[in-house]
Amino acid sequence: MFGQGPTTGSVTVAAIAGLATGLLVAALLVAGREPPSRVQEVGTTPAPTTTSQSVGPVTVTVPGIVPEPLVVTHTSTPPPRTVTRTVTPSTTSTELPPGTTTGYRRD
């Protein structure tokens, strides 16, 4: 074990311990000192003055909105034309050949 130099791990641990110690010392120094005294200027500020004046009546002219003219178109449609036709049914009967169906289903 004699004759061996420091290992990388031991150097890293020593560096971290030194850094932590340095940060601790710096924190204690900053915490222990008193804050610098601040100089405060004391002066008097004049109170703001308010003035009021009465104003006569004011006329405000607002342009009115003119509606567009309405155009109404009236279209007259003639009444529908009626056509009457008379249909007379035929009185003759037609017979279907045997085996022909009328398309209706019988149950």
N, CA, C and O atoms as a DFTB+ gen file, in Angstrom:
428 C
 N C O
     1  1       0.819      -1.168       0.000
     2  2       0.000       0.000       0.000
     3  2       0.871       1.243       0.000
     4  3       0.440       2.318      -0.417
     5  1       2.099       1.087       0.471
     6  2       3.013       2.225       0.412
     7  2       3.467       2.419      -1.026
     8  3       3.616       1.460      -1.784
     9  1       3.682       3.671      -1.382
    10  2       4.182       3.939      -2.718
    11  2       3.078       4.220      -3.717
    12  3       3.363       4.596      -4.854
    13  1       1.834       4.048      -3.326
    14  2       0.739       4.366      -4.235
    15  2       0.303       5.803      -4.004
    16  3       0.257       6.267      -2.865
    17  1      -0.017       6.507      -5.081
    18  2      -0.505       7.873      -4.971
    19  2      -2.004       7.911      -4.695
    20  3      -2.650       6.864      -4.645
    21  1      -2.554       9.093      -4.519
    22  2      -3.996       9.188      -4.266
    23  2      -4.799       8.734      -5.492
    24  3      -4.414       8.955      -6.640
    25  1      -5.910       8.102      -5.197
    26  2      -6.762       7.634      -6.288
    27  2      -7.685       8.755      -6.745
    28  3      -7.825       9.780      -6.079
    29  1      -8.290       8.542      -7.862
    30  2      -9.201       9.551      -8.421
    31  2     -10.387       9.781      -7.499
    32  3     -10.849      10.912      -7.358
    33  1     -10.878       8.734      -6.878
    34  2     -12.023       8.858      -5.985
    35  2     -11.703       9.692      -4.762
    36  3     -12.511      10.518      -4.337
    37  1     -10.507       9.472      -4.185
    38  2     -10.155      10.228      -2.983
    39  2      -9.925      11.702      -3.317
    40  3     -10.233      12.571      -2.501
    41  1      -9.394      11.994      -4.492
    42  2      -9.203      13.386      -4.903
    43  2     -10.556      14.072      -5.092
    44  3     -10.727      15.230      -4.712
    45  1     -11.499      13.368      -5.670
    46  2     -12.844      13.929      -5.895
    47  2     -13.530      14.226      -4.574
    48  3     -14.154      15.276      -4.421
    49  1     -13.420      13.302      -3.608
    50  2     -14.042      13.506      -2.296
    51  2     -13.407      14.695      -1.593
    52  3     -14.112      15.488      -0.969
    53  1     -12.121      14.831      -1.680
    54  2     -11.432      15.945      -1.031
    55  2     -11.824      17.275      -1.675
    56  3     -11.976      18.279      -0.980
    57  1     -11.985      17.286      -2.983
    58  2     -12.388      18.515      -3.683
    59  2     -13.797      18.934      -3.296
    60  3     -14.053      20.118      -3.077
    61  1     -14.695      17.993      -3.212
    62  2     -16.082      18.301      -2.837
    63  2     -16.135      18.792      -1.399
    64  3     -16.873      19.729      -1.095
    65  1     -15.362      18.175      -0.506
    66  2     -15.337      18.607       0.900
    67  2     -14.767      20.015       1.014
    68  3     -15.268      20.811       1.808
    69  1     -13.742      20.341       0.248
    70  2     -13.170      21.685       0.274
    71  2     -14.142      22.723      -0.258
    72  3     -14.244      23.821       0.290
    73  1     -14.855      22.382      -1.319
    74  2     -15.862      23.294      -1.874
    75  2     -16.989      23.547      -0.884
    76  3     -17.432      24.684      -0.719
    77  1     -17.458      22.482      -0.219
    78  2     -18.522      22.628       0.767
    79  2     -18.066      23.495       1.936
    80  3     -18.835      24.319       2.434
    81  1     -16.837      23.318       2.372
    82  2     -16.308      24.127       3.473
    83  2     -16.201      25.588       3.072
    84  3     -16.510      26.472       3.871
    85  1     -15.770      25.853       1.850
    86  2     -15.669      27.222       1.360
    87  2     -17.031      27.907       1.271
    88  3     -17.172      29.076       1.629
    89  1     -18.019      27.177       0.797
    90  2     -19.374      27.737       0.718
    91  2     -19.937      28.018       2.103
    92  3     -20.633      29.015       2.296
    93  1     -19.642      27.148       3.074
    94  2     -20.130      27.344       4.439
    95  2     -19.496      28.576       5.063
    96  3     -20.181      29.359       5.721
    97  1     -18.220      28.753       4.870
    98  2     -17.537      29.928       5.421
    99  2     -18.082      31.203       4.789
   100  3     -18.309      32.188       5.492
   101  1     -18.297      31.201       3.473
   102  2     -18.829      32.385       2.789
   103  2     -20.235      32.717       3.284
   104  3     -20.566      33.887       3.473
   105  1     -21.055      31.701       3.492
   106  2     -22.413      31.933       3.978
   107  2     -22.395      32.522       5.381
   108  3     -23.187      33.413       5.684
   109  1     -21.507      32.040       6.238
   110  2     -21.430      32.574       7.597
   111  2     -20.938      34.020       7.602
   112  3     -21.393      34.825       8.415
   113  1     -20.028      34.350       6.715
   114  2     -19.543      35.739       6.634
   115  2     -20.642      36.684       6.159
   116  3     -20.792      37.785       6.690
   117  1     -21.406      36.255       5.160
   118  2     -22.484      37.113       4.640
   119  2     -23.585      37.258       5.678
   120  3     -24.146      38.343       5.830
   121  1     -23.902      36.195       6.391
   122  2     -24.984      36.254       7.374
   123  2     -24.589      37.067       8.599
   124  3     -25.454      37.647       9.255
   125  1     -23.311      37.121       8.917
   126  2     -22.890      37.786      10.140
   127  2     -22.723      39.290      10.007
   128  3     -22.702      39.980      11.026
   129  1     -22.605      39.821       8.819
   130  2     -22.367      41.257       8.708
   131  2     -23.682      42.027       8.741
   132  3     -24.737      41.495       8.397
   133  1     -23.603      43.243       9.145
   134  2     -24.791      44.088       9.229
   135  2     -25.048      44.715       7.863
   136  3     -24.116      45.008       7.113
   137  1     -26.293      44.908       7.562
   138  2     -26.606      45.524       6.275
   139  2     -26.173      46.985       6.286
   140  3     -26.200      47.618       7.341
   141  1     -25.779      47.532       5.151
   142  2     -25.359      48.931       5.117
   143  2     -26.519      49.853       5.474
   144  3     -27.669      49.590       5.123
   145  1     -26.200      50.930       6.172
   146  2     -27.274      51.851       6.561
   147  2     -27.682      52.673       5.343
   148  3     -26.853      53.044       4.512
   149  1     -28.935      52.934       5.267
   150  2     -29.469      53.694       4.144
   151  2     -29.774      55.107       4.606
   152  3     -30.318      55.322       5.689
   153  1     -29.430      56.026       3.799
   154  2     -29.703      57.422       4.110
   155  2     -31.087      57.744       3.580
   156  3     -31.388      57.529       2.406
   157  1     -31.905      58.251       4.447
   158  2     -33.255      58.617       4.043
   159  2     -33.360      60.127       3.994
   160  3     -32.997      60.830       4.937
   161  1     -33.856      60.596       2.893
   162  2     -34.065      62.022       2.756
   163  2     -35.467      62.357       3.221
   164  3     -36.445      61.732       2.810
   165  1     -35.543      63.330       4.063
   166  2     -36.843      63.746       4.570
   167  2     -37.097      65.135       4.018
   168  3     -36.293      66.049       4.200
   169  1     -38.188      65.276       3.365
   170  2     -38.530      66.570       2.800
   171  2     -40.031      66.740       2.799
   172  3     -40.774      65.783       3.013
   173  1     -40.459      67.915       2.567
   174  2     -41.903      68.159       2.503
   175  2     -42.288      68.322       1.046
   176  3     -41.637      69.035       0.282
   177  1     -43.328      67.665       0.695
   178  2     -43.862      67.760      -0.652
   179  2     -45.110      68.629      -0.592
   180  3     -45.997      68.380       0.225
   181  1     -45.190      69.631      -1.435
   182  2     -46.387      70.476      -1.384
   183  2     -47.619      69.670      -1.797
   184  3     -47.562      68.806      -2.672
   185  1     -48.714      69.979      -1.146
   186  2     -49.967      69.293      -1.461
   187  2     -50.417      69.729      -2.850
   188  3     -50.272      70.897      -3.211
   189  1     -50.955      68.809      -3.625
   190  2     -51.410      69.187      -4.963
   191  2     -52.584      70.151      -4.868
   192  3     -53.446      70.026      -3.999
   193  1     -52.595      71.099      -5.767
   194  2     -53.690      72.064      -5.778
   195  2     -54.726      71.634      -6.800
   196  3     -54.394      71.131      -7.874
   197  1     -55.952      71.837      -6.457
   198  2     -57.036      71.493      -7.372
   199  2     -57.767      72.762      -7.744
   200  3     -58.041      73.608      -6.893
   201  1     -58.075      72.886      -8.990
   202  2     -58.854      74.029      -9.464
   203  2     -60.033      73.510     -10.245
   204  3     -59.947      72.473     -10.901
   205  1     -61.099      74.207     -10.178
   206  2     -62.280      73.819     -10.942
   207  2     -62.872      75.059     -11.588
   208  3     -62.883      76.142     -11.003
   209  1     -63.353      74.883     -12.778
   210  2     -63.997      75.973     -13.502
   211  2     -65.312      75.449     -14.028
   212  3     -65.425      74.292     -14.433
   213  1     -66.302      76.317     -14.014
   214  2     -67.582      75.899     -14.565
   215  2     -67.583      76.199     -16.059
   216  3     -67.069      77.225     -16.504
   217  1     -68.150      75.317     -16.795
   218  2     -68.197      75.433     -18.245
   219  2     -69.656      75.534     -18.648
   220  3     -70.514      74.868     -18.068
   221  1     -69.936      76.359     -19.632
   222  2     -71.313      76.521     -20.117
   223  2     -71.782      75.274     -20.847
   224  3     -71.043      74.297     -20.965
   225  1     -73.013      75.313     -21.334
   226  2     -73.553      74.137     -22.040
   227  2     -72.758      73.863     -23.319
   228  3     -72.290      74.779     -23.995
   229  1     -72.630      72.621     -23.610
   230  2     -71.879      72.176     -24.780
   231  2     -72.832      71.459     -25.715
   232  3     -73.612      70.607     -25.287
   233  1     -72.770      71.804     -26.992
   234  2     -73.609      71.139     -27.989
   235  2     -72.774      70.104     -28.714
   236  3     -71.700      70.406     -29.234
   237  1     -73.274      68.895     -28.743
   238  2     -72.581      67.801     -29.422
   239  2     -73.460      67.355     -30.567
   240  3     -74.625      67.009     -30.371
   241  1     -72.901      67.361     -31.765
   242  2     -73.648      66.936     -32.944
   243  2     -73.159      65.555     -33.351
   244  3     -71.972      65.347     -33.602
   245  1     -74.089      64.623     -33.410
   246  2     -73.769      63.257     -33.804
   247  2     -74.475      62.988     -35.120
   248  3     -75.692      63.152     -35.210
   249  1     -73.737      62.580     -36.140
   250  2     -74.406      62.305     -37.409
   251  2     -75.330      61.099     -37.270
   252  3     -74.940      60.059     -36.739
   253  1     -76.548      61.255     -37.752
   254  2     -77.519      60.166     -37.671
   255  2     -77.296      59.153     -38.770
   256  3     -76.694      59.467     -39.797
   257  1     -77.765      57.973     -38.568
   258  2     -77.650      56.924     -39.573
   259  2     -78.908      56.973     -40.421
   260  3     -80.020      56.817     -39.917
   261  1     -78.718      57.193     -41.726
   262  2     -79.855      57.267     -42.645
   263  2     -80.075      55.876     -43.213
   264  3     -79.169      55.298     -43.814
   265  1     -81.284      55.330     -43.025
   266  2     -81.526      53.993     -43.569
   267  2     -81.617      54.038     -45.091
   268  3     -82.046      55.033     -45.674
   269  1     -81.211      52.953     -45.711
   270  2     -81.311      52.865     -47.154
   271  2     -82.781      52.735     -47.541
   272  3     -83.567      52.151     -46.795
   273  1     -83.158      53.273     -48.698
   274  2     -84.564      53.169     -49.102
   275  2     -84.943      51.718     -49.382
   276  3     -84.152      50.942     -49.918
   277  1     -86.138      51.382     -49.015
   278  2     -86.632      50.028     -49.244
   279  2     -87.298      49.960     -50.605
   280  3     -88.037      50.866     -50.989
   281  1     -87.038      48.895     -51.328
   282  2     -87.671      48.679     -52.616
   283  2     -88.516      47.429     -52.497
   284  3     -88.015      46.346     -52.198
   285  1     -89.816      47.597     -52.738
   286  2     -90.729      46.468     -52.647
   287  2     -91.246      46.184     -54.051
   288  3     -91.819      47.057     -54.703
   289  1     -91.040      44.976     -54.498
   290  2     -91.533      44.580     -55.817
   291  2     -92.664      43.593     -55.611
   292  3     -92.514      42.578     -54.930
   293  1     -93.805      43.911     -56.216
   294  2     -94.978      43.032     -56.083
   295  2     -95.198      42.351     -57.418
   296  3     -95.371      43.022     -58.436
   297  1     -95.193      41.054     -57.428
   298  2     -95.433      40.295     -58.647
   299  2     -96.750      39.569     -58.506
   300  3     -96.996      38.873     -57.521
   301  1     -97.585      39.741     -59.502
   302  2     -98.875      39.066     -59.428
   303  2     -98.823      37.835     -60.318
   304  3     -98.379      37.907     -61.463
   305  1     -99.271      36.727     -59.798
   306  2     -99.303      35.479     -60.568
   307  2    -100.750      35.162     -60.907
   308  3    -101.634      35.289     -60.061
   309  1    -100.983      34.759     -62.114
   310  2    -102.370      34.428     -62.484
   311  2    -102.810      33.151     -61.777
   312  3    -101.975      32.311     -61.440
   313  1    -104.095      33.001     -61.553
   314  2    -104.575      31.769     -60.907
   315  2    -104.292      30.563     -61.808
   316  3    -104.213      30.705     -63.028
   317  1    -104.139      29.379     -61.208
   318  2    -103.858      28.190     -62.026
   319  2    -105.022      27.857     -62.960
   320  3    -106.189      28.083     -62.640
   321  1    -104.666      27.316     -64.116
   322  2    -105.687      26.953     -65.093
   323  2    -106.245      25.585     -64.744
   324  3    -105.488      24.664     -64.435
   325  1    -107.534      25.447     -64.789
   326  2    -108.199      24.195     -64.440
   327  2    -108.709      23.538     -65.719
   328  3    -109.371      24.178     -66.536
   329  1    -108.396      22.264     -65.883
   330  2    -108.864      21.491     -67.041
   331  2    -109.716      20.353     -66.505
   332  3    -109.303      19.635     -65.594
   333  1    -110.871      20.194     -67.053
   334  2    -111.773      19.120     -66.633
   335  2    -111.931      18.145     -67.787
   336  3    -112.220      18.548     -68.913
   337  1    -111.741      16.871     -67.508
   338  2    -111.916      15.826     -68.525
   339  2    -112.832      14.757     -67.955
   340  3    -112.830      14.476     -66.757
   341  1    -113.577      14.197     -68.807
   342  2    -114.484      13.128     -68.404
   343  2    -113.943      11.823     -68.973
   344  3    -113.690      11.707     -70.172
   345  1    -113.770      10.848     -68.094
   346  2    -113.264       9.543     -68.507
   347  2    -114.360       8.530     -68.265
   348  3    -114.936       8.459     -67.179
   349  1    -114.637       7.758     -69.278
   350  2    -115.673       6.722     -69.163
   351  2    -114.966       5.379     -69.092
   352  3    -114.207       5.033     -69.997
   353  1    -115.204       4.610     -68.018
   354  2    -114.555       3.304     -67.930
   355  2    -115.135       2.339     -68.960
   356  3    -116.302       2.431     -69.342
   357  1    -114.298       1.427     -69.391
   358  2    -114.765       0.452     -70.366
   359  2    -115.507      -0.653     -69.643
   360  3    -115.161      -1.000     -68.514
   361  1    -116.491      -1.190     -70.259
   362  2    -117.309      -2.241     -69.631
   363  2    -116.927      -3.614     -70.123
   364  3    -117.546      -4.594     -69.709
   365  1    -115.953      -3.731     -70.973
   366  2    -115.547      -5.053     -71.443
   367  2    -114.554      -5.645     -70.467
   368  3    -113.742      -4.919     -69.893
   369  1    -114.604      -6.955     -70.270
   370  2    -113.699      -7.618     -69.361
   371  2    -112.638      -8.336     -70.165
   372  3    -112.887      -8.819     -71.270
   373  1    -111.488      -8.393     -69.606
   374  2    -110.411      -9.124     -70.266
   375  2    -110.062     -10.315     -69.402
   376  3    -110.000     -10.208     -68.177
   377  1    -109.834     -11.449     -70.040
   378  2    -109.476     -12.660     -69.318
   379  2    -107.993     -12.916     -69.504
   380  3    -107.435     -12.696     -70.579
   381  1    -107.368     -13.383     -68.437
   382  2    -105.961     -13.712     -68.501
   383  2    -105.792     -15.166     -68.893
   384  3    -106.616     -16.004     -68.528
   385  1    -104.743     -15.478     -69.626
   386  2    -104.522     -16.886     -69.954
   387  2    -104.228     -17.694     -68.696
   388  3    -103.768     -17.117     -67.711
   389  1    -104.463     -18.948     -68.683
   390  2    -104.231     -19.762     -67.504
   391  2    -102.749     -19.716     -67.087
   392  3    -101.862     -19.745     -67.940
   393  1    -102.492     -19.646     -65.790
   394  2    -101.137     -19.630     -65.241
   395  2    -100.575     -18.220     -65.112
   396  3     -99.476     -18.046     -64.586
   397  1    -101.301     -17.213     -65.580
   398  2    -100.833     -15.834     -65.462
   399  2    -101.368     -15.252     -64.164
   400  3    -102.532     -15.444     -63.813
   401  1    -100.494     -14.533     -63.452
   402  2    -100.927     -13.928     -62.193
   403  2    -101.057     -12.428     -62.375
   404  3    -100.483     -11.846     -63.296
   405  1    -101.802     -11.824     -61.503
   406  2    -102.006     -10.378     -61.584
   407  2    -100.963      -9.608     -60.778
   408  3    -100.985      -8.378     -60.778
   409  1    -100.075     -10.276     -60.109
   410  2     -99.049      -9.613     -59.311
   411  2     -99.442      -9.502     -57.857
   412  3     -98.645      -9.025     -57.048
   413  1    -100.645      -9.925     -57.490
   414  2    -101.070      -9.905     -56.110
   415  2    -100.890     -11.249     -55.493
   416  3    -101.062     -12.265     -56.165
   417  1    -100.553     -11.290     -54.246
   418  2    -100.306     -12.547     -53.543
   419  2    -101.577     -13.007     -52.859
   420  3    -102.269     -12.225     -52.206
   421  1    -101.870     -14.270     -53.016
   422  2    -103.030     -14.843     -52.345
   423  2    -102.543     -15.744     -51.215
   424  3    -101.647     -16.565     -51.408
   425  1    -103.124     -15.588     -50.064
   426  2    -102.741     -16.422     -48.917
   427  2    -103.809     -17.445     -48.638
   428  3    -103.672     -18.243     -47.710
